[in-house]
Amino acid sequence: MPITILLVDDHQLFRKGLRLLLEEEADMRVVGEAGDGREAIERVRELSPDVVVMDISMPDLNGIEATQQILSDSPDTKVVALSIHAGKRYVRDMLSAGAAGYILKDSVPEEMINGIRKVMGNEVYLSSVITGVVVSELLEGGIAKRYSEAPDQWAADELADILRTKLHRPPVDQNHVRRPHLLERLDQHLSRPLTLVSAPAGYGKSSLISCWLESCDMPGAWVSLVENDNDLRTFTAYFIAAVETIFSGACRNTQALLDATVLPPMAAIATSLLNELELIEQPFILVLDDYHHIQDESVRELLSELLHHPPQAMHLVLIGRRDPALPISGLRAQVLGSDLRHQALGAQPGNRQGGITSANQNQVHGLRRVMQQFAEQFVHGFILDMVKIIQDQNKGLLNQFQFVEQAGG
């Protein structure tokens, strides 16, 4: 069944052009038109359309009042505002009246078709410019008021779903072998926004960075990422939670965006996060460990935005088993400081054989002896078990043979 649409606008020529546009779509059918809000209410009662495309500024009865009345009479109808107005008051009043979408007239035809289909799928559709208006209104309104009235409760509520143990920096083992040349290299590039540590498992990536944070004068925050963090809302929530282990309440506006039922576009989240991070004056380090788990395109776009417009106080460290899917080559000259791969992590000064120094040779030989003894014991035990199984099987056959022999005798 096609989507049935009622067009409401006080300019007949505009309605005609819009009708021609929509009727080119196989899944859409314009069932009627109206020139003002009062006529729109009557036509909705008569035609019961799926979607009403509603202008705001009209004679007799404007689109905001008409929308309120239409949704009161027919709550299943979807209203999409189509207006030249992008001001906060118009957007706020139209969405408060119940509109499921808000599209600017200069965005037609690009956004109109997609917007109608989105609202029919029970989604909210906003022009990109209107998204920024809604975000601004949201941050200036009730959420900010809620924080100002009860900041401690707000923080407790918003972090309730965060697994706090993932924000702990891994402890440095007492037997950890410090690598001063790598620590010095990390220190030298702190003025750059990004450090990349990329190597397969077993190269001591996390231990190295944890040791560096332990000796660094700059405060550090840590997130150990897992596969379940591979979406924009969850990833950003952990990103914020880590930052707020150092700077409490620093990203409350961005957290408010994450708490919305309909997640705002990535661009709006990135803008809010960048603005709040830029307000932090004290330099700090943020480590994203096991970043190789992150494959979501929107998360990659968010991180790319942070690296293209890096906050002055933040030094970001990405640790992973492979290079992140980011425009590292394009960013290298501008933001990339230390770039530690498996060659650097495995090599030691004066030792071209790899990452094992002479001080570790005895430990390695001892480990090899233990492994060899374990293997010998395992094989020996396995052979004894097999012999016992064979003996038990042969004993069963022998008993069966003796039974048959006695019965035959």
Helices and strands as residue ranges (DSSP letters): E 3-8, H 12-22, E 28-34, H 37-47, E 51-54, H 63-73, E 78-83, H 88-96, E 101-104, G 105-107, H 112-120, E 125-126, H 128-140, H 142-149, H 151-158, G 164-167, H 180-188, E 194-198, H 205-215, E 220-224, G 227-229, H 232-243, H 252-258, H 266-278, E 284-289, G 291-293, H 297-308, E 314-320, H 328-331, E 336-340, H 342-346, H 358-408
